[in-house]
Amino acid sequence: MPTCDLCGRELEKLLRAEIEGTELAVCGECGKHGTILGKVKKKVSIVVPKKKTIIREEIEERVVVDFSDMIRRVREKKGWNQEEFAKFLNEKWSVVQKWESNSLTPELNVARRLERVLRVDLVERVKEEKIDLKGIKSGEMTMADLITVRKRKF
Ligand SMILES: [Zn+2]
């Protein structure tokens, strides 16, 4: 927020005024002590979003959020208990218990293996776009300088 050169008040809009031979940016109150020349040009930085440029796309893989539910449903469908299921998957019983209670999420490679063995989707592929920031140009716009010359006499 610009401040008045004389009293230091913060104001959105300041006036250009000639006070005792010096041109200052002042508030309306201080402007009364001199000659108002016009409004202070306000420069506004604007961001012009251009068409985004995608540099590259990346496919990120991650274990599905509802992994524990998925795996339990598969096991129940096959009518196995956790121990049998663990044996089938060549995993420890305790690990399967943790998976199902959602206290452990398997590593990606493990999830991929389970995906193949159980024929269910346990890994999701998320597409990530890398966007070229150079495609977004920041410009400077000068607001119309509304010159209102008002000469006051005191
Ligand atoms: Zn002032």
Backbone and ligand atoms as CSV (ligand in chain L), in Angstrom:
chain,resi,resn,atom,element,x,y,z
A,1,MET,N,N,0.850,-1.196,0.000
A,1,MET,CA,C,0.000,0.000,0.000
A,1,MET,C,C,0.887,1.248,0.000
A,2,PRO,N,N,0.643,2.155,-0.931
A,2,PRO,CA,C,1.462,3.373,-0.963
A,2,PRO,C,C,1.181,4.278,0.242
A,3,THR,N,N,2.165,5.026,0.598
A,3,THR,CA,C,1.980,5.914,1.742
A,3,THR,C,C,2.190,7.367,1.327
A,4,CYS,N,N,1.519,8.219,2.004
A,4,CYS,CA,C,1.603,9.649,1.751
A,4,CYS,C,C,3.005,10.137,2.124
A,5,ASP,N,N,3.592,10.882,1.212
A,5,ASP,CA,C,4.940,11.388,1.443
A,5,ASP,C,C,5.031,12.341,2.637
A,6,LEU,N,N,3.917,12.944,2.952
A,6,LEU,CA,C,3.948,13.924,4.042
A,6,LEU,C,C,3.586,13.348,5.407
A,7,CYS,N,N,2.397,12.751,5.504
A,7,CYS,CA,C,1.968,12.278,6.823
A,7,CYS,C,C,2.180,10.771,7.016
A,8,GLY,N,N,2.496,10.076,5.935
A,8,GLY,CA,C,2.776,8.649,6.061
A,8,GLY,C,C,1.541,7.764,6.121
A,9,ARG,N,N,0.375,8.335,5.906
A,9,ARG,CA,C,-0.848,7.557,5.925
A,9,ARG,C,C,-0.881,6.576,4.749
A,10,GLU,N,N,-1.381,5.404,4.999
A,10,GLU,CA,C,-1.487,4.418,3.927
A,10,GLU,C,C,-2.786,4.621,3.161
A,11,LEU,N,N,-2.648,4.742,1.881
A,11,LEU,CA,C,-3.821,4.981,1.049
A,11,LEU,C,C,-3.723,4.213,-0.260
A,12,GLU,N,N,-4.866,3.769,-0.746
A,12,GLU,CA,C,-4.910,3.050,-2.011
A,12,GLU,C,C,-4.539,4.007,-3.154
A,13,LYS,N,N,-5.097,5.190,-3.085
A,13,LYS,CA,C,-4.847,6.166,-4.150
A,13,LYS,C,C,-4.224,7.437,-3.575
A,14,LEU,N,N,-3.142,7.824,-4.189
A,14,LEU,CA,C,-2.481,9.055,-3.753
A,14,LEU,C,C,-2.581,10.095,-4.859
A,15,LEU,N,N,-2.412,11.316,-4.457
A,15,LEU,CA,C,-2.479,12.405,-5.421
A,15,LEU,C,C,-1.075,12.960,-5.634
A,16,ARG,N,N,-0.871,13.419,-6.856
A,16,ARG,CA,C,0.381,14.127,-7.120
A,16,ARG,C,C,0.105,15.584,-6.787
A,17,ALA,N,N,0.914,16.126,-5.951
A,17,ALA,CA,C,0.691,17.515,-5.579
A,17,ALA,C,C,2.012,18.259,-5.490
A,18,GLU,N,N,1.935,19.488,-5.851
A,18,GLU,CA,C,3.132,20.305,-5.740
A,18,GLU,C,C,3.008,21.096,-4.450
A,19,ILE,N,N,3.899,20.789,-3.542
A,19,ILE,CA,C,3.837,21.473,-2.249
A,19,ILE,C,C,5.180,22.158,-2.007
A,20,GLU,N,N,5.122,23.418,-1.891
A,20,GLU,CA,C,6.318,24.248,-1.703
A,20,GLU,C,C,7.415,23.918,-2.720
A,21,GLY,N,N,6.994,23.838,-3.959
A,21,GLY,CA,C,7.944,23.636,-5.044
A,21,GLY,C,C,8.400,22.210,-5.281
A,22,THR,N,N,7.903,21.266,-4.463
A,22,THR,CA,C,8.310,19.873,-4.629
A,22,THR,C,C,7.098,19.018,-5.006
A,23,GLU,N,N,7.312,18.142,-5.988
A,23,GLU,CA,C,6.210,17.268,-6.372
A,23,GLU,C,C,6.202,16.044,-5.458
A,24,LEU,N,N,5.107,15.823,-4.804
A,24,LEU,CA,C,5.006,14.708,-3.863
A,24,LEU,C,C,3.772,13.868,-4.150
A,25,ALA,N,N,3.809,12.647,-3.628
A,25,ALA,CA,C,2.625,11.790,-3.698
A,25,ALA,C,C,1.991,11.861,-2.320
A,26,VAL,N,N,0.855,12.457,-2.269
A,26,VAL,CA,C,0.253,12.698,-0.955
A,26,VAL,C,C,-1.204,12.276,-0.870
A,27,CYS,N,N,-1.727,12.270,0.343
A,27,CYS,CA,C,-3.136,11.960,0.546
A,27,CYS,C,C,-3.953,13.236,0.309
A,28,GLY,N,N,-5.235,13.072,0.285
A,28,GLY,CA,C,-6.107,14.213,0.014
A,28,GLY,C,C,-5.953,15.341,1.009
A,29,GLU,N,N,-5.774,14.954,2.263
A,29,GLU,CA,C,-5.654,15.966,3.298
A,29,GLU,C,C,-4.401,16.822,3.117
A,30,CYS,N,N,-3.270,16.144,2.888
A,30,CYS,CA,C,-2.006,16.855,2.710
A,30,CYS,C,C,-1.994,17.639,1.402
A,31,GLY,N,N,-2.750,17.109,0.412
A,31,GLY,CA,C,-2.822,17.769,-0.878
A,31,GLY,C,C,-3.396,19.174,-0.781
A,32,LYS,N,N,-4.178,19.384,0.253
A,32,LYS,CA,C,-4.792,20.686,0.447
A,32,LYS,C,C,-3.759,21.785,0.702
A,33,HIS,N,N,-2.582,21.350,1.122
A,33,HIS,CA,C,-1.531,22.321,1.415
A,33,HIS,C,C,-0.782,22.771,0.167
A,34,GLY,N,N,-1.118,22.159,-0.941
A,34,GLY,CA,C,-0.397,22.528,-2.157
A,34,GLY,C,C,-1.309,22.521,-3.364
A,35,THR,N,N,-0.713,22.307,-4.507
A,35,THR,CA,C,-1.472,22.289,-5.743
A,35,THR,C,C,-1.567,20.851,-6.236
A,36,ILE,N,N,-2.780,20.397,-6.430
A,36,ILE,CA,C,-2.985,19.028,-6.913
A,36,ILE,C,C,-2.655,18.972,-8.404
A,37,LEU,N,N,-1.781,18.047,-8.759
A,37,LEU,CA,C,-1.398,17.913,-10.167
A,37,LEU,C,C,-2.179,16.792,-10.863
A,38,GLY,N,N,-2.550,15.829,-10.101
A,38,GLY,CA,C,-3.280,14.702,-10.683
A,38,GLY,C,C,-3.141,13.480,-9.792
A,39,LYS,N,N,-3.600,12.367,-10.305
A,39,LYS,CA,C,-3.507,11.136,-9.522
A,39,LYS,C,C,-2.181,10.446,-9.796
A,40,VAL,N,N,-1.661,9.787,-8.809
A,40,VAL,CA,C,-0.404,9.057,-8.963
A,40,VAL,C,C,-0.665,7.817,-9.823
A,41,LYS,N,N,0.178,7.654,-10.796
A,41,LYS,CA,C,0.067,6.483,-11.675
A,41,LYS,C,C,0.254,5.223,-10.857
A,42,LYS,N,N,-0.646,4.364,-11.014
A,42,LYS,CA,C,-0.544,3.119,-10.253
A,42,LYS,C,C,-0.169,1.990,-11.204
A,43,LYS,N,N,0.940,1.357,-10.891
A,43,LYS,CA,C,1.356,0.252,-11.750
A,43,LYS,C,C,0.889,-1.060,-11.147
A,44,VAL,N,N,0.198,-1.793,-11.951
A,44,VAL,CA,C,-0.336,-3.057,-11.466
A,44,VAL,C,C,0.306,-4.201,-12.239
A,45,SER,N,N,0.889,-5.102,-11.507
A,45,SER,CA,C,1.461,-6.277,-12.158
A,45,SER,C,C,0.373,-7.313,-12.359
A,46,ILE,N,N,0.240,-7.715,-13.563
A,46,ILE,CA,C,-0.779,-8.735,-13.813
A,46,ILE,C,C,-0.139,-9.965,-14.441
A,47,VAL,N,N,-0.734,-11.076,-14.190
A,47,VAL,CA,C,-0.232,-12.320,-14.751
A,47,VAL,C,C,-1.166,-12.734,-15.880
A,48,VAL,N,N,-0.582,-12.863,-17.038
A,48,VAL,CA,C,-1.374,-13.252,-18.198
A,48,VAL,C,C,-1.179,-14.746,-18.438
A,49,PRO,N,N,-2.194,-15.526,-18.121
A,49,PRO,CA,C,-2.020,-16.948,-18.358
A,49,PRO,C,C,-2.103,-17.268,-19.847
A,50,LYS,N,N,-1.000,-17.791,-20.345
A,50,LYS,CA,C,-0.996,-18.195,-21.748
A,50,LYS,C,C,-1.366,-19.673,-21.786
A,51,LYS,N,N,-1.503,-20.156,-22.964
A,51,LYS,CA,C,-1.808,-21.569,-23.107
A,51,LYS,C,C,-0.676,-22.370,-22.462
A,52,LYS,N,N,-1.026,-23.252,-21.575
A,52,LYS,CA,C,0.019,-23.985,-20.859
A,52,LYS,C,C,0.765,-24.940,-21.790
A,53,THR,N,N,2.053,-24.988,-21.560
A,53,THR,CA,C,2.893,-25.850,-22.361
A,53,THR,C,C,3.310,-27.049,-21.514
A,54,ILE,N,N,2.905,-28.180,-21.944
A,54,ILE,CA,C,3.267,-29.376,-21.183
A,54,ILE,C,C,4.602,-29.907,-21.692
A,55,ILE,N,N,5.591,-29.902,-20.826
A,55,ILE,CA,C,6.920,-30.371,-21.218
A,55,ILE,C,C,6.927,-31.889,-21.314
A,56,ARG,N,N,6.489,-32.481,-20.235
A,56,ARG,CA,C,6.452,-33.937,-20.279
A,56,ARG,C,C,5.386,-34.459,-19.328
A,57,GLU,N,N,4.982,-35.650,-19.606
A,57,GLU,CA,C,3.987,-36.285,-18.759
A,57,GLU,C,C,4.647,-37.446,-18.036
A,58,GLU,N,N,4.324,-37.583,-16.804
A,58,GLU,CA,C,4.877,-38.685,-16.045
A,58,GLU,C,C,3.747,-39.519,-15.486
A,59,ILE,N,N,3.955,-40.792,-15.536
A,59,ILE,CA,C,2.958,-41.667,-14.949
A,59,ILE,C,C,3.492,-42.098,-13.590
A,60,GLU,N,N,2.756,-41.732,-12.585
A,60,GLU,CA,C,3.167,-42.101,-11.244
A,60,GLU,C,C,2.309,-43.264,-10.797
A,61,GLU,N,N,2.953,-44.247,-10.215
A,61,GLU,CA,C,2.202,-45.402,-9.739
A,61,GLU,C,C,2.151,-45.378,-8.229
A,62,ARG,N,N,0.996,-45.683,-7.705
A,62,ARG,CA,C,0.901,-45.798,-6.253
A,62,ARG,C,C,-0.134,-46.843,-5.873
A,63,VAL,N,N,0.051,-47.355,-4.670
A,63,VAL,CA,C,-0.840,-48.389,-4.167
A,63,VAL,C,C,-2.199,-47.743,-3.909
A,64,VAL,N,N,-3.251,-48.432,-4.310
A,64,VAL,CA,C,-4.595,-47.864,-4.151
A,64,VAL,C,C,-4.906,-47.570,-2.681
A,65,VAL,N,N,-5.716,-46.551,-2.475
A,65,VAL,CA,C,-6.034,-46.102,-1.114
A,65,VAL,C,C,-6.777,-47.188,-0.333
A,66,ASP,N,N,-7.697,-47.868,-1.028
A,66,ASP,CA,C,-8.491,-48.890,-0.327
A,66,ASP,C,C,-7.885,-50.291,-0.457
A,67,PHE,N,N,-6.563,-50.310,-0.425
A,67,PHE,CA,C,-5.854,-51.575,-0.570
A,67,PHE,C,C,-6.325,-52.628,0.435
A,68,SER,N,N,-6.457,-52.238,1.707
A,68,SER,CA,C,-6.822,-53.210,2.743
A,68,SER,C,C,-8.200,-53.830,2.485
A,69,ASP,N,N,-9.145,-53.008,2.042
A,69,ASP,CA,C,-10.487,-53.529,1.741
A,69,ASP,C,C,-10.440,-54.476,0.546
A,70,MET,N,N,-9.686,-54.051,-0.469
A,70,MET,CA,C,-9.589,-54.846,-1.693
A,70,MET,C,C,-9.070,-56.246,-1.382
A,71,ILE,N,N,-7.983,-56.262,-0.633
A,71,ILE,CA,C,-7.323,-57.533,-0.384
A,71,ILE,C,C,-8.184,-58.442,0.496
A,72,ARG,N,N,-8.905,-57.834,1.442
A,72,ARG,CA,C,-9.780,-58.638,2.306
A,72,ARG,C,C,-10.939,-59.223,1.491
A,73,ARG,N,N,-11.485,-58.408,0.608
A,73,ARG,CA,C,-12.598,-58.872,-0.219
A,73,ARG,C,C,-12.182,-60.047,-1.104
A,74,VAL,N,N,-10.984,-59.943,-1.667
A,74,VAL,CA,C,-10.483,-61.019,-2.525
A,74,VAL,C,C,-10.348,-62.313,-1.722
A,75,ARG,N,N,-9.792,-62.158,-0.522
A,75,ARG,CA,C,-9.591,-63.348,0.325
A,75,ARG,C,C,-10.936,-63.983,0.707
A,76,GLU,N,N,-11.876,-63.142,1.114
A,76,GLU,CA,C,-13.192,-63.659,1.524
A,76,GLU,C,C,-13.909,-64.331,0.354
A,77,LYS,N,N,-13.723,-63.791,-0.821
A,77,LYS,CA,C,-14.327,-64.364,-2.028
A,77,LYS,C,C,-13.804,-65.774,-2.268
A,78,LYS,N,N,-12.502,-65.948,-1.968
A,78,LYS,CA,C,-11.896,-67.259,-2.172
A,78,LYS,C,C,-12.175,-68.192,-1.002
A,79,GLY,N,N,-12.769,-67.652,0.045
A,79,GLY,CA,C,-13.121,-68.461,1.206
A,79,GLY,C,C,-11.927,-68.888,2.043
A,80,TRP,N,N,-10.886,-68.096,2.040
A,80,TRP,CA,C,-9.691,-68.428,2.809
A,80,TRP,C,C,-9.630,-67.627,4.099
A,81,ASN,N,N,-8.936,-68.206,5.075
A,81,ASN,CA,C,-8.620,-67.388,6.231
A,81,ASN,C,C,-7.283,-66.682,5.957
A,82,GLN,N,N,-6.910,-65.815,6.872
A,82,GLN,CA,C,-5.699,-65.017,6.629
A,82,GLN,C,C,-4.445,-65.887,6.472
A,83,GLU,N,N,-4.417,-66.975,7.236
A,83,GLU,CA,C,-3.240,-67.850,7.194
A,83,GLU,C,C,-3.106,-68.516,5.825
A,84,GLU,N,N,-4.216,-69.022,5.341
A,84,GLU,CA,C,-4.213,-69.668,4.016
A,84,GLU,C,C,-3.858,-68.661,2.926
A,85,PHE,N,N,-4.423,-67.497,3.110
A,85,PHE,CA,C,-4.179,-66.419,2.154
A,85,PHE,C,C,-2.684,-66.056,2.126
A,86,ALA,N,N,-2.106,-65.949,3.322
A,86,ALA,CA,C,-0.688,-65.623,3.454
A,86,ALA,C,C,0.179,-66.675,2.759
A,87,LYS,N,N,-0.183,-67.927,2.948
A,87,LYS,CA,C,0.562,-69.011,2.325
A,87,LYS,C,C,0.489,-68.914,0.803
A,88,PHE,N,N,-0.720,-68.650,0.323
A,88,PHE,CA,C,-0.930,-68.536,-1.120
A,88,PHE,C,C,-0.089,-67.400,-1.698
A,89,LEU,N,N,-0.004,-66.317,-0.946
A,89,LEU,CA,C,0.734,-65.146,-1.422
A,89,LEU,C,C,2.219,-65.213,-1.118
A,90,ASN,N,N,2.596,-66.270,-0.380
A,90,ASN,CA,C,3.989,-66.422,0.021
A,90,ASN,C,C,4.442,-65.238,0.899
A,91,GLU,N,N,3.546,-64.876,1.795
A,91,GLU,CA,C,3.826,-63.778,2.724
A,91,GLU,C,C,3.607,-64.279,4.152
A,92,LYS,N,N,4.099,-63.504,5.080
A,92,LYS,CA,C,3.883,-63.858,6.488
A,92,LYS,C,C,2.438,-63.548,6.872
A,93,TRP,N,N,1.894,-64.355,7.761
A,93,TRP,CA,C,0.536,-64.141,8.236
A,93,TRP,C,C,0.402,-62.741,8.852
A,94,SER,N,N,1.416,-62.392,9.656
A,94,SER,CA,C,1.378,-61.080,10.330
A,94,SER,C,C,1.321,-59.924,9.330
A,95,VAL,N,N,1.968,-60.124,8.193
A,95,VAL,CA,C,1.973,-59.079,7.164
A,95,VAL,C,C,0.570,-58.928,6.570
A,96,VAL,N,N,-0.051,-60.069,6.276
A,96,VAL,CA,C,-1.406,-60.040,5.722
A,96,VAL,C,C,-2.371,-59.390,6.717
A,97,GLN,N,N,-2.181,-59.708,8.008
A,97,GLN,CA,C,-3.015,-59.098,9.052
A,97,GLN,C,C,-2.875,-57.581,9.035
A,98,LYS,N,N,-1.643,-57.125,8.919
A,98,LYS,CA,C,-1.381,-55.680,8.892
A,98,LYS,C,C,-1.979,-55.026,7.652
A,99,TRP,N,N,-1.874,-55.726,6.536
A,99,TRP,CA,C,-2.460,-55.186,5.296
A,99,TRP,C,C,-3.960,-54.987,5.475
A,100,GLU,N,N,-4.597,-56.038,5.995
A,100,GLU,CA,C,-6.059,-55.985,6.114
A,100,GLU,C,C,-6.528,-55.002,7.169
A,101,SER,N,N,-5.700,-54.772,8.171
A,101,SER,CA,C,-6.108,-53.811,9.208
A,101,SER,C,C,-5.650,-52.391,8.839
A,102,ASN,N,N,-5.094,-52.303,7.646
A,102,ASN,CA,C,-4.663,-51.004,7.118
A,102,ASN,C,C,-3.553,-50.346,7.950
A,103,SER,N,N,-2.768,-51.171,8.623
A,103,SER,CA,C,-1.662,-50.602,9.391
A,103,SER,C,C,-0.354,-50.725,8.616
A,104,LEU,N,N,-0.443,-51.363,7.470
A,104,LEU,CA,C,0.734,-51.487,6.610
A,104,LEU,C,C,0.312,-51.445,5.142
A,105,THR,N,N,0.983,-50.619,4.398
A,105,THR,CA,C,0.752,-50.553,2.953
A,105,THR,C,C,1.955,-51.198,2.286
A,106,PRO,N,N,1.715,-52.129,1.383
A,106,PRO,CA,C,2.851,-52.803,0.765
A,106,PRO,C,C,3.658,-51.889,-0.147
A,107,GLU,N,N,4.883,-52.274,-0.384
A,107,GLU,CA,C,5.716,-51.557,-1.348
A,107,GLU,C,C,5.089,-51.744,-2.725
A,108,LEU,N,N,5.427,-50.854,-3.620
A,108,LEU,CA,C,4.864,-50.910,-4.976
A,108,LEU,C,C,5.112,-52.237,-5.673
A,109,ASN,N,N,6.342,-52.712,-5.548
A,109,ASN,CA,C,6.649,-53.970,-6.253
A,109,ASN,C,C,5.854,-55.138,-5.690
A,110,VAL,N,N,5.594,-55.116,-4.380
A,110,VAL,CA,C,4.798,-56.171,-3.750
A,110,VAL,C,C,3.349,-56.058,-4.243
A,111,ALA,N,N,2.838,-54.820,-4.244
A,111,ALA,CA,C,1.466,-54.582,-4.703
A,111,ALA,C,C,1.297,-55.034,-6.157
A,112,ARG,N,N,2.340,-54.776,-6.970
A,112,ARG,CA,C,2.272,-55.199,-8.378
A,112,ARG,C,C,2.209,-56.712,-8.503
A,113,ARG,N,N,2.969,-57.386,-7.638
A,113,ARG,CA,C,2.979,-58.839,-7.667
A,113,ARG,C,C,1.601,-59.373,-7.247
A,114,LEU,N,N,1.059,-58.808,-6.163
A,114,LEU,CA,C,-0.261,-59.227,-5.689
A,114,LEU,C,C,-1.331,-58.977,-6.751
A,115,GLU,N,N,-1.151,-57.877,-7.448
A,115,GLU,CA,C,-2.084,-57.504,-8.513
A,115,GLU,C,C,-2.143,-58.606,-9.573
A,116,ARG,N,N,-0.954,-59.077,-9.914
A,116,ARG,CA,C,-0.881,-60.123,-10.941
A,116,ARG,C,C,-1.454,-61.440,-10.424
A,117,VAL,N,N,-1.063,-61.805,-9.191
A,117,VAL,CA,C,-1.493,-63.075,-8.608
A,117,VAL,C,C,-3.004,-63.104,-8.379
A,118,LEU,N,N,-3.535,-61.992,-7.868
A,118,LEU,CA,C,-4.955,-61.955,-7.500
A,118,LEU,C,C,-5.864,-61.427,-8.603
A,119,ARG,N,N,-5.267,-60.858,-9.616
A,119,ARG,CA,C,-6.003,-60.285,-10.751
A,119,ARG,C,C,-6.995,-59.208,-10.324
A,120,VAL,N,N,-6.515,-58.330,-9.482
A,120,VAL,CA,C,-7.309,-57.156,-9.098
A,120,VAL,C,C,-6.403,-55.938,-9.216
A,121,ASP,N,N,-7.014,-54.794,-9.365
A,121,ASP,CA,C,-6.222,-53.568,-9.481
A,121,ASP,C,C,-5.809,-53.059,-8.099
A,122,LEU,N,N,-4.547,-53.166,-7.826
A,122,LEU,CA,C,-4.042,-52.710,-6.526
A,122,LEU,C,C,-3.086,-51.529,-6.667
A,123,VAL,N,N,-2.734,-51.248,-7.922
A,123,VAL,CA,C,-1.840,-50.121,-8.179
A,123,VAL,C,C,-2.564,-49.180,-9.122
A,124,GLU,N,N,-2.592,-47.915,-8.755
A,124,GLU,CA,C,-3.220,-46.969,-9.669
A,124,GLU,C,C,-2.166,-46.104,-10.342
A,125,ARG,N,N,-2.446,-45.779,-11.584
A,125,ARG,CA,C,-1.522,-44.969,-12.367
A,125,ARG,C,C,-2.064,-43.546,-12.448
A,126,VAL,N,N,-1.257,-42.649,-11.946
A,126,VAL,CA,C,-1.672,-41.251,-11.956
A,126,VAL,C,C,-0.797,-40.493,-12.935
A,127,LYS,N,N,-1.467,-39.791,-13.830
A,127,LYS,CA,C,-0.717,-39.031,-14.831
A,127,LYS,C,C,-0.354,-37.660,-14.269
A,128,GLU,N,N,0.898,-37.343,-14.370
A,128,GLU,CA,C,1.351,-36.038,-13.895
A,128,GLU,C,C,1.865,-35.235,-15.070
A,129,GLU,N,N,1.427,-34.005,-15.124
A,129,GLU,CA,C,1.892,-33.144,-16.210
A,129,GLU,C,C,2.879,-32.130,-15.670
A,130,LYS,N,N,3.992,-32.029,-16.337
A,130,LYS,CA,C,4.961,-31.002,-15.981
A,130,LYS,C,C,4.693,-29.819,-16.903
A,131,ILE,N,N,4.383,-28.721,-16.292
A,131,ILE,CA,C,4.001,-27.563,-17.096
A,131,ILE,C,C,5.129,-26.546,-17.188
A,132,ASP,N,N,5.327,-26.061,-18.387
A,132,ASP,CA,C,6.355,-25.061,-18.657
A,132,ASP,C,C,5.881,-23.709,-18.120
A,133,LEU,N,N,6.570,-23.241,-17.105
A,133,LEU,CA,C,6.161,-21.971,-16.503
A,133,LEU,C,C,6.493,-20.783,-17.384
A,134,LYS,N,N,7.382,-21.003,-18.352
A,134,LYS,CA,C,7.736,-19.911,-19.256
A,134,LYS,C,C,6.549,-19.533,-20.138
A,135,GLY,N,N,5.607,-20.447,-20.218
A,135,GLY,CA,C,4.409,-20.192,-21.010
A,135,GLY,C,C,3.491,-19.184,-20.330
A,136,ILE,N,N,3.764,-18.956,-19.052
A,136,ILE,CA,C,2.952,-17.979,-18.336
A,136,ILE,C,C,3.771,-16.701,-18.203
A,137,LYS,N,N,3.317,-15.695,-18.855
A,137,LYS,CA,C,4.067,-14.455,-18.911
A,137,LYS,C,C,3.498,-13.437,-17.920
A,138,SER,N,N,4.413,-12.824,-17.232
A,138,SER,CA,C,3.940,-11.797,-16.322
A,138,SER,C,C,4.219,-10.444,-16.962
A,139,GLY,N,N,3.220,-9.656,-17.016
A,139,GLY,CA,C,3.374,-8.368,-17.680
A,139,GLY,C,C,3.057,-7.230,-16.740
A,140,GLU,N,N,3.282,-6.065,-17.204
A,140,GLU,CA,C,2.993,-4.922,-16.375
A,140,GLU,C,C,1.994,-4.041,-17.096
A,141,MET,N,N,0.977,-3.712,-16.388
A,141,MET,CA,C,-0.054,-2.909,-17.000
A,141,MET,C,C,-0.132,-1.585,-16.245
A,142,THR,N,N,-0.181,-0.556,-16.980
A,142,THR,CA,C,-0.302,0.743,-16.330
A,142,THR,C,C,-1.749,1.190,-16.433
A,143,MET,N,N,-2.309,1.472,-15.293
A,143,MET,CA,C,-3.702,1.904,-15.292
A,143,MET,C,C,-3.806,3.292,-15.907
A,144,ALA,N,N,-4.904,3.515,-16.523
A,144,ALA,CA,C,-5.121,4.808,-17.164
A,144,ALA,C,C,-4.868,5.920,-16.152
A,145,ASP,N,N,-4.050,6.795,-16.563
A,145,ASP,CA,C,-3.700,7.892,-15.669
A,145,ASP,C,C,-4.751,8.980,-15.807
A,146,LEU,N,N,-5.605,8.992,-14.870
A,146,LEU,CA,C,-6.685,9.968,-14.917
A,146,LEU,C,C,-6.188,11.286,-14.335
A,147,ILE,N,N,-5.888,12.149,-15.234
A,147,ILE,CA,C,-5.361,13.421,-14.763
A,147,ILE,C,C,-6.500,14.414,-14.521
A,148,THR,N,N,-6.620,14.727,-13.291
A,148,THR,CA,C,-7.631,15.708,-12.935
A,148,THR,C,C,-6.878,16.876,-12.295
A,149,VAL,N,N,-6.671,17.833,-13.098
A,149,VAL,CA,C,-5.928,18.983,-12.573
A,149,VAL,C,C,-6.915,19.936,-11.901
A,150,ARG,N,N,-6.741,19.994,-10.638
A,150,ARG,CA,C,-7.614,20.871,-9.887
A,150,ARG,C,C,-6.724,21.846,-9.113
A,151,LYS,N,N,-6.825,23.043,-9.470
A,151,LYS,CA,C,-5.992,24.017,-8.777
A,151,LYS,C,C,-6.808,24.648,-7.668
A,152,ARG,N,N,-6.247,24.563,-6.559
A,152,ARG,CA,C,-6.950,25.149,-5.413
A,152,ARG,C,C,-6.223,26.394,-4.943
A,153,LYS,N,N,-6.998,27.253,-4.530
A,153,LYS,CA,C,-6.400,28.485,-4.009
A,153,LYS,C,C,-6.739,28.578,-2.528
A,154,PHE,N,N,-5.775,28.896,-1.775
A,154,PHE,CA,C,-6.017,29.028,-0.339
A,154,PHE,C,C,-5.869,30.456,0.108
L,1,ZN,ZN,ZN,-0.986,12.898,4.100
